[in-house]
Amino acid sequence: MDSFLSTTPIQPALFTGAEAVSCLTVADAELQTQIDQLGKSLASIEMVADLPRLRAEIAQLEEEVAAPDLWDNQENAQRVTSSLSARQSEVERLEGLRARLEDAAVMLELAEEEGDAEARSEVQRELARMSREIEALEVRTLLSGEYDSREALVTIRAEAGGVDAADFADKLMRMYLRWAERHGYTVEVYDTSYAEEAGLKSATFAVKAPFAYGTLSVEQGTHRLVRISPFDNQGRRQTSFAGVEVLPVTEETDHIDIPEADIRVDVFRSSGPGGQSVNTTDSAVRITHLPTGVVVSCQNEKSQLQNKAAALRVLQSRLLELARLEREKEMNALKGDGGNSWGAQMRSYVMNPYQMVKDLRTEYEVGNPDAVFDGDIDGFIDAGIRWRKRNEAVPQ
């Protein structure tokens, strides 16, 4: 599905008498056509979402939530309640859109009967809002990968560019947190390593929402910032880079076995910006997976045990991704195409000599970097998901 819904507003008629009635009828017919198109798109989304299945899962989860011993296992209780909340929100969102579409049809009918131009204008505005929401849900139906429905584990690292790169990494961190906040998604920060002068060396956080991995996975790659450096006393233009890694959060069914003999656990004292100590005990944990050399750390929980558990979850996600990449490599070797890489550098943020943010894969661009850094990245994400789906459809 690669359709775009029209949200072009219909201008009010500037006529009187019979001409106004005739023009209003034509406009109403166009609005009715838009309602019909939105209804078809929503029906397709409802079919993919499988509402009967969702309702059955909600009923099952509600039984689990009602169990008196639910909170004997806190981790399982949080998983159950989170799953229930996510599915309820999904059903409520789809049912809400269907109800709004039916209300719009009724309001349009009344507007036509009474010749009410103001009511018709309200229908027009409501359909424009619904078009944007339904198009966003349409993109969700394109997420059919093995792990797309999972929560996401995001890591941001400063790369080339010194203090500017660290500051850029901090901006990207805020960008994703603001994006999650806009959508009402819960974020859990596992680790933040601050640079000495400003910004971040690295940060790892989880976005706890259904399809967060499938949605954010198109953000993976190298991001590039061009601007007049605020850290250069000569006011020179600086190019800096930051890397974004997106992994699916592991689940109980993944069976990632990590023997104690395969890891080394180091503890250290958590610190804040500029090396400022934020803890008086060695509660932060760093885990090294000896067979692969993968290193993860967590310092944002209150105790060493909590930090170790969080770090192990991050390690499991990294090992899960390594296993997936290995399987993908084997499949590509069998197909003989040597892989289907879309390149590491994926987006440029230019703030001087002009203002523009451009995705280098999809060609999608906007002229307001400040809005993008404030979390307005849905356009880039949607374009990336559609672009990836088109590329997957190209025969190898």
Helices and strands as residue ranges (DSSP letters): H 17-49, H 51-65, G 70-72, H 74-114, H 117-140, E 152-158, H 162-183, E 186-194, E 200-208, H 212-216, G 217-219, E 221-228, E 237-248, G 252-254, G 260-262, E 263-268, G 273-275, E 284-289, E 294-298, H 304-335, E 345-350, E 356-359, E 365-366, H 369-373, H 378-393
